[in-house]
């Protein structure tokens, strides 16, 4: 069983009625309910909890961390960010959702601004699978149509992805790299674009299937052997020059 922690800043849902109407118990709760599986042990964590709910004990038990944030990126404590980055480098999987592209952990791991173009008018988005043999695409339609979403457009200031999984096109004409994978240290990272807070995207079975697949993929290094660094003794006798 994989230990999954879903982190959500849980701010919009408390102060914006239009968001609360869609996610009355928070985006984290909708994701936790939608991803329920005998294969996952799911816990949630939010910004206002002690250490944002990401204590050493929680992080050390987490195989894959999901991250959703938007309006409170600057309120995430740098010490917690450093712990998340370290755990990813040690092998914890990370799935960054929608506006989490601007989160401190993702920007630290990417080393770029992670900026992009955006427009919020509720236009249609079509996600195209451009890597259909990838495990994240298993059992997923070649195209996922979302009737209403926020537009993200290129240029998306990220490093060249290790793998490009999905590309989106929007009703207004823009395109976007909406599903990208990266590896940092021992950890696998999946960025997945859909999920604006005023639309019911995280109730969509196809979106949930992609995220579920992403959890399995991101966890593949959670129990991998850790590299050994530092001074190393020879495996066989050496003739030492003096």
C-alpha positions in Angstrom: 0.0 0.0 0.0 1.3 3.4 -0.9 1.2 6.3 1.6 -0.1 9.3 -0.1 -0.3 12.8 1.4 -2.5 15.4 -0.3 -1.5 19.0 0.5 -3.8 21.9 -0.2 -3.4 25.4 1.1 -7.2 25.4 1.8 -7.7 29.2 1.5 -10.0 29.8 -1.5 -12.6 27.4 -0.1 -12.9 29.4 3.1 -13.2 32.9 1.7 -14.7 32.6 -1.8 -18.3 31.4 -2.0 -17.9 30.3 -5.6 -15.1 28.0 -4.7 -16.8 26.7 -1.6 -19.8 25.8 -3.7 -17.6 23.5 -5.8 -15.4 22.1 -3.1 -17.3 22.6 0.2 -14.8 20.5 2.2 -11.8 21.6 0.3 -9.9 20.5 -2.8 -7.9 18.1 -0.6 -11.1 16.3 0.5 -12.4 16.0 -3.0 -9.1 14.5 -4.2 -8.9 12.2 -1.2 -12.4 10.9 -1.8 -11.9 10.6 -5.5 -8.6 8.7 -5.2 -9.8 6.2 -2.6 -8.3 2.8 -3.4 -7.2 -0.3 -1.5 -3.8 0.5 -3.0 -3.5 3.9 -1.2 -3.4 5.1 2.4 -4.4 8.7 2.0 -3.9 11.5 4.5 -4.4 15.3 4.0 -2.5 18.3 5.1 -3.2 22.0 4.9 -1.5 25.4 5.3 -2.9 26.3 8.7 -1.8 23.1 10.4 1.4 23.0 12.5 4.3 22.9 10.0 1.5 23.0 7.4 0.8 19.4 8.3 4.1 18.3 6.9 6.0 17.3 10.0 9.1 15.1 9.8 6.9 12.1 10.8 4.4 12.8 8.0 7.0 13.4 5.3 9.1 10.4 6.3 6.0 8.2 5.9 4.9 9.7 2.6 5.6 7.8 -0.6 4.0 10.4 -2.8 3.0 14.0 -2.0 0.3 15.8 -4.0 0.5 19.7 -3.9 -2.2 22.2 -4.7 -1.6 25.9 -4.0 -2.5 29.2 -5.5 -3.0 32.4 -3.4 -0.8 31.6 -0.4 2.5 30.4 -1.9 4.3 33.1 0.0 2.9 31.8 3.3 4.6 28.4 3.1 7.5 28.3 5.5 10.9 28.0 3.9 12.0 25.4 6.4 9.1 23.1 5.3 9.9 23.8 1.7 13.5 22.6 2.3 12.2 19.4 4.0 9.9 18.7 1.0 12.7 19.2 -1.5 15.1 17.0 0.5 12.5 14.2 0.7 12.0 14.4 -3.1 15.7 14.2 -3.7 15.7 11.1 -1.4 13.0 9.3 -3.4 9.6 10.7 -2.4 7.3 11.2 -5.4 5.8 14.6 -6.0 2.7 15.5 -8.0 2.2 19.2 -8.6 -1.3 20.2 -9.6 -2.5 23.2 -11.5 -1.3 26.5 -9.9 1.2 24.6 -7.8 3.5 25.4 -10.7 4.3 28.6 -8.7 4.7 26.8 -5.4 8.0 27.2 -3.5 8.9 23.4 -3.7 8.3 23.2 -7.4 10.2 26.3 -8.2 13.1 25.2 -6.0 13.2 21.8 -7.7 13.0 23.3 -11.2 15.4 26.2 -10.7 13.4 28.4 -13.0 10.6 31.0 -12.6 7.9 28.5 -13.7 5.9 31.5 -15.0 3.4 31.2 -17.8 0.5 33.0 -19.6 -3.1 32.6 -18.1 -6.7 33.6 -18.7 -9.7 32.7 -16.6 -12.9 32.8 -18.7 -14.0 29.2 -18.4 -13.1 28.1 -21.9 -12.9 24.5 -23.2 -9.6 22.6 -22.7 -8.7 19.4 -24.6 -5.8 17.4 -23.1 -4.1 15.2 -25.7 -2.1 12.2 -24.7 1.2 12.6 -26.6 2.9 9.6 -24.9 0.2 7.0 -24.8 2.5 4.1 -23.8 3.5 5.9 -20.7 2.2 4.3 -17.4 0.5 7.7 -16.5 -1.7 7.2 -19.6 -2.7 3.7 -18.8 -6.5 3.3 -19.3 -6.9 7.0 -20.2 -8.6 8.2 -23.3 -6.3 9.8 -26.0 -8.1 13.1 -25.4 -9.8 14.4 -22.3 -12.3 17.2 -22.9 -12.9 19.7 -20.1 -15.8 22.0 -20.9 -14.6 24.8 -18.6 -11.1 25.5 -17.3 -8.6 28.3 -16.8 -6.2 28.8 -19.7 -2.5 28.3 -19.2 -0.4 29.2 -22.3 3.2 28.9 -23.5 5.8 29.9 -22.9 5.9 27.8 -19.7 9.3 28.6 -18.0 10.3 25.2 -16.9 13.4 23.1 -17.7 12.9 20.7 -20.7 10.8 17.9 -19.2 12.3 14.4 -19.1 9.0 13.2 -20.6 6.1 15.1 -22.1 2.8 13.2 -21.4 0.0 15.6 -22.2 -0.4 18.8 -24.3 -3.5 21.0 -24.0 -5.2 23.2 -26.5 -7.7 25.9 -25.5 -10.7 27.4 -27.1 -8.9 30.7 -27.4 -6.1 29.2 -29.4 -3.3 28.6 -26.9 -1.4 25.4 -26.3 0.3 24.2 -23.1 2.6 21.4 -21.9 0.1 20.1 -19.4 1.7 16.9 -18.3 5.4 16.8 -17.7 7.7 14.5 -15.7 11.1 15.3 -14.1 13.6 13.5 -11.9 15.4 15.2 -9.1 17.9 13.1 -7.2 16.0 9.8 -6.5 12.6 11.4 -6.7 10.0 11.4 -9.6 8.0 14.5 -10.2 4.8 14.8 -12.3 3.3 18.2 -13.1 -0.4 18.0 -14.2 -2.1 21.2 -15.2 -5.9 21.0 -14.9 -7.7 21.9 -11.6 -8.7 25.6 -11.3 -10.6 26.1 -8.1 -13.9 27.3 -9.5 -14.4 24.3 -11.8 -15.3 20.7 -10.8 -12.2 19.2 -12.5 -11.3 17.0 -9.6 -14.6 15.2 -9.8 -13.8 14.1 -13.4 -13.1 10.4 -13.5 -10.5 10.7 -16.3 -8.6 13.4 -14.4 -8.7 11.3 -11.3 -7.4 8.3 -13.3 -4.5 10.3 -14.5 -3.6 11.4 -11.0 -4.0 7.8 -9.7 -1.7 6.6 -12.4 0.7 9.4 -11.6 0.8 8.3 -7.9 1.9 4.8 -8.9 4.5 6.1 -11.4 5.9 8.7 -8.9 6.2 6.1 -6.2 8.5 3.8 -8.2 11.6 5.2 -6.5 10.2 5.5 -3.0 11.8 2.2 -1.9 14.8 2.3 -4.3 18.3 1.6 -2.9 19.8 4.9 -1.8 23.1 5.9 -3.3 26.2 5.9 -1.1 28.5 8.9 -1.1 31.8 9.9 0.5 35.1 8.2 0.9 35.1 4.7 -0.5 37.4 1.8 0.3 38.8 -0.2 -2.7 37.1 -3.4 -3.7 40.4 -5.1 -4.2 44.0 -4.5 -3.1 45.7 -1.5 -4.6 49.4 -0.7 -5.1 49.6 2.6 -3.5 52.1 5.1 -4.8 53.9 7.1 -2.1 
